[in-house]
């Protein structure tokens, strides 16, 4: 589908934007993912994301990059669950590498929880 892309405008960049989400955002945890999100009321902008895999848990960049790719791909395929105008910070919390299917399932749970909370 053409809608399943992850363009530059959908990436949350800049230290101040990320810090704002981290400080003022609400939290959700599901499985291997911990998330902070900030909803911009009445905004029709695209939702933006940033992905973090701690170097403390994975010393090798190869594993960190693998997990970041899996998280971004899981989000890209399910971003329709999330409405517009939400900034999300995803943090991978486990110390072992999970298969893609497990990351995908946890992403589904997280996006559903964020969507339910933002609608309420």
C-alpha positions, 0 to 999 in steps of 0.5 A: 500500500502507498500509505505504508511509508515512513518518510522524513516528515514522520521522524521526530528530530531535534533535541528539544522536540524529543526532550519535550516528549520525554518530559511532558509525555504520558507513558505506555509499556507493552512487552519489550517496548516502553513508550512516551507519547505526546498528543497535539490536540486538533493537529492534522499533522502526521504522527512522528516517531523516534526509536531508541535501543540503549547501548547499555543493553546492546554493545554491538551496533549491529544488534541495536540497528537490527532492533531499530529496523524491526521497531520502525517496520512494525510501526510503519505497517500499523501506523493507521491505528494511531491518529494524526498529531501524536509524537511517540518515543519508542524505547526497547527495554529487554536485554535479548533480541526478540524475533520480528513477530514478537516486536510486531505484537508488542507494537500492536498493543502499544499503538492500541493503548495510545489510540485509546488514551488519546481518544478518551 
